Amino acid sequence: MTVNDVAEAPVAAGPAGPARWERACLVSDLFPERGAAALFGDVQVALFRLPDDAAYGGHAGRVHAVQNLDPFSGAHVMSRGIVGTRAGEPTVAAPVYKQVFSLVTGVCLVAADKTPKDGLPADLVTYPVEVRGDVIYVGLP
């Protein structure tokens, strides 16, 4: 496993980095290309482990974390999304209306002619991830 580069994407933790690191689970608890939800207080996070596959380029084997709230359906279901790639960038498609988001930046790449629910931002919040040994930690604000 690799340690994710915190500087890759804008994150909820802010420019100074996360306020705290929370233990999420073991790497072995996550199946490649399958999401899992984690709850830290009132923050729901969707975790995704990418396979060691050339299709994921420099992201192969990494773990990514995004908000679990689907901004288009308003449901906490992103962990049930479909993992894929767009030009080597790892993505997740929302399970309800199939919007496609970057797992690196959280940007909505395909809105599928929908608008976010109740004025929510279209992009997902991303969270920094560190893998220490076999333990996954998520950086929270």
DAGI-V541872 format. One record per residue. N is the residue number from 1. PHI is phi in radians with two decimals (999 if undefined). BURIAL is # if it has 16 or more other ideal C-beta (glycine too) atoms within 10 Angstrom, else .. Layout:
N;PHI;BURIAL
N;PHI;BURIAL
This chain:
1;999;#
2;-1.93;.
3;-1.63;.
4;-1.18;#
5;-1.37;.
6;-1.08;.
7;-1.43;.
8;-1.10;.
9;-2.55;#
10;-1.12;.
11;-2.25;#
12;-1.15;#
13;-1.28;#
14;1.61;.
15;-1.16;.
16;-1.46;.
17;1.72;.
18;-1.21;#
19;-1.27;.
20;-2.72;.
21;-1.87;#
22;-1.96;#
23;-1.23;.
24;-1.75;#
25;-3.02;#
26;-1.53;.
27;-0.98;#
28;-1.17;.
29;-1.35;.
30;-1.75;#
31;-1.53;.
32;-0.97;.
33;1.14;#
34;-2.14;.
35;-1.54;#
36;-2.52;#
37;-1.61;.
38;-2.31;#
39;-2.03;.
40;-2.13;.
41;1.13;.
42;-1.82;.
43;-1.77;#
44;-1.76;#
45;-2.12;#
46;-1.81;#
47;-1.85;#
48;-2.35;#
49;-1.79;#
50;-1.57;#
51;-1.31;.
52;-1.40;.
53;-2.33;.
54;-1.04;.
55;-1.07;.
56;-1.65;#
57;0.93;.
58;-1.22;.
59;-1.73;#
60;-0.99;#
61;1.42;#
62;-1.49;#
63;-1.98;#
64;-2.10;#
65;-2.32;#
66;-2.35;#
67;-1.06;#
68;-1.47;#
69;-1.34;#
70;-1.39;#
71;-1.19;#
72;-1.61;#
73;-1.74;#
74;1.38;.
75;-1.81;.
76;-1.50;.
77;-2.36;#
78;-1.05;#
79;-1.12;#
80;-1.71;#
81;-1.25;#
82;-1.73;.
83;-1.47;#
84;-2.78;.
85;-2.43;.
86;-2.32;.
87;0.91;.
88;1.46;.
89;-1.63;#
90;-1.19;#
91;-2.35;#
92;-2.36;#
93;-1.71;#
94;-1.06;#
95;-1.28;#
96;-1.55;#
97;-1.88;.
98;1.24;.
99;-1.13;#
100;-1.90;#
101;-2.16;#
102;-1.27;#
103;-1.35;#
104;-1.46;#
105;-1.87;#
106;1.45;#
107;-1.15;#
108;-1.32;#
109;-1.55;.
110;-2.42;.
111;-1.55;#
112;0.94;.
113;0.99;.
114;-2.05;#
115;-2.07;.
116;-1.06;#
117;-1.33;.
118;0.87;.
119;1.29;.
120;-1.16;.
121;-1.14;.
122;-1.26;.
123;-1.56;#
124;-1.52;#
125;-1.32;#
126;-1.86;#
127;-2.19;#
128;-1.18;#
129;-2.24;#
130;-2.18;#
131;-1.92;#
132;-2.01;.
133;1.19;.
134;-1.93;.
135;-1.87;.
136;-1.68;#
137;-2.06;#
138;-1.98;#
139;-1.48;#
140;-2.08;#
141;-1.21;.
